[in-house]
Amino acid sequence: MGSGQSAFVVVKLDQLTVVPGGLITGKVYLDVQADTIDCSSIDLTISGVESTCVQYSSGSGKNRRTNYARQQIEFLNATVTLAQMPRGQLTKGNYEFPFSFVVPQGVTSSMSLGGASNCSIRYEATGVVHNPQKTWLGGVEDKYLSATTPFAVFSGLTSIPYSPLYVDPKFVPMNCCFCFDQGSILLGMSCDSSVWVPGEVHRINYMVQNNSKAKIKAIKFELVESIQFHANSHSHRSNVEHMERRLEATAERNETKIELALLEKHENPITNTPDQLLGLKKHLDSGNVSLDVTLPAHARVSYQGSIIFVTHSIVMTVITTFGTSNIETVCPITVVNRLVPVVSEEPTIYPTSYNIMAEEISKEQVNVGLPAYWNPQQAPPVQLQFQYEAHAANQYSQVAPTTTGSTPEV
């Protein structure tokens, strides 16, 4: 809500969470309490912004200070005039300015990461009352009154492309105390798909062939979400561990499958040849040694932006005894949301990840009720139509936002 001594403005949206290509409708409410106010137009701006803040230290000793670097990249922006005031004034009364817009295809999901160093991908609708009598130095017009309301975008795919993903086999020489040759260990891993969906179950197939004198204590699996972002010349990385499983070699066979995965001192060890690697693939495809993992519904989607980057990977670590190094192999995956096709005359059942986002954005809304005396003059509805060209890093350069029909005058 924006307010002054003589007027206040509020932006309300009928839909707070939307998918790309979805329609959002709403109104800008303006209450003019003075006899007249200077006003040239009522505008609506739709924006999408990557925002980052990186905490860093400078100096030393007593002069050591905590600093914050901040940066914003606007990847979506369009403004439309909801009403014009040819006489440059607006008289006392209540006004409503309806609008609608379709969220462009291809924009990414809303996200945020809290903390001293933080980042977000945020969408907002801002209503602005312009005052031609107020200018900054240089003649730039001041925004007399403005109000902003956030909304969330839930992007994804209606059809998920499932194709197996194989990690390059890893042959690791084992050295005792970093100098004596102890043989080698082979790590193999595959996933049922390179694309994972929050809230759904996915399968990891794996194999460890120990052709060394080193003793293996356990196999550990981690599902890691890495959020890296920049603010000017400073950067920050935060890792979120969505899953950790540790299979102990001392566990009973019916509790874990580590004994099946560990092919101790195999008589015919797999080597790095096409025929041998085909045998490794058959072993992985058999699914005899596998791990089923549910990706949490609150997991963020993978994203490559201008200053924010979200990546996901599965890390498999073979933990050995003292004197030999642990070894690991990494499987990068892509996380996307599943969009539910809308069927006419049937209620849409959204995934849990959608409902989590809807609940979070609803907490940010400022609930402002209209006064009892509200008796508005309503302008004709205006539809904002985006016309954008996509380019690298999910950015959108504006071609020309247009409106349907002529801009109303008040």
C-alpha positions, 0 to 999 in steps of 0.5 A: 500500500502507498499513501500520502496526506491526500491519497492512498493506493493499493494493488490487489491480485486475484491470483497470487501463484501462477504458471507461465502462460497463466492469467493474472487479474487484479485492480489498482485501488486509489482513494483520493481524500483531498479535493484534487491531487495533481496526477498525470497517469496511473501506470502498472509495471510487471517485473521479474528480478534476480536479487543478491546480497553477499556478506563479506569482511574487510580490514583487520584487527580493530578495523575489521568491518562487516560489509554487504554487496548487493546487486539486482538484475531485472529480466522481466519488465513491462509497463502499461498506462491504466488511465490518463488524466488530460487535465493533470488532476484527479478529483476527490473520490474512489477509483478502481483500475482493473487489469490483466496480463498473461505471464510469459512462457519460459520465465523461471520459478520464484525462489529465495534463500535467506541468511546474511548472504541471501538471494531471490528470484521475485515477481511483482506488480506495481501500481504508480500514480504519477505527479507531473508537478513533482520532479527530481533534478534533471526533470525526471518525473517523481512517482507520487504514490506507488504500491507493490504486490508480489506474486509467485511463478511456478514453472515446469513441464507437463511432460517429463523426459525420462532417459537413463543417466550414466556416470563415467566409470571411475577407476581409482588407484589406491595408495597406502599412506599416499605412496604404496600401490594397493590396487584400484577400486571401480565406481559405477553409478546410474540414475533412472533419469537425468531429470528429477521432479520434487516430491517424486521417487527416483532410483539410483543404481550403483556398483563398487568393485574393489580390486585393491588391498584397501578395506571399504567401511561404507558407501555414502550417498548425498543429494546436494543442491548448490546455490551460487550467486554473485553481487558485483565482485563478491560471491557466495555458495550455499549447499543444501543436503536434501538426502544422505544415506550411509550403507555400512559394510557391517550391516546385515544383508537384509538391511542394506545392499552393500554386500551385493554392491561390493564385489571384493577382489573379483577374479575377472576385474572390469577394465576400461575397455568397451566390452568390459564397460558394457558389462558394467552397464548391464550390471547397473541396468539390472537394478539388483543394487539400487537405492530409491530416493524421494526428492523433497517437495521444497527442493528448488528447480535448477537454474542458470541465471545472470547472477544466480545459479542453482545446480543439483548433484548426487554424490556417491562416496566410498569410505575406506579405512585409515591410510587410504583416501575416500573416493567419490563420483558425482552425477549431475541432475536437473530438477524441474517442477511437474506442471499439471495440465488443466482439464476444463470442468475438473478441479486442478490438483496441484503438486505439493511443491506448488502448494508450498510456494502458494502458502509462502507468497500468501504470507507476504500479502498485506491484507488491506480492507476497503473502507466502508464508504468505498463507492468507486468509479471503475475504469475500463479493464486494460490487458497488458500483453507481453512481447518478449525475445528470449536470449541467454541466461533466461533473460528477456529483452522487451520488444513492445508491451501493448494494451488491448484497446485505447488507454482510458481517460479519467 
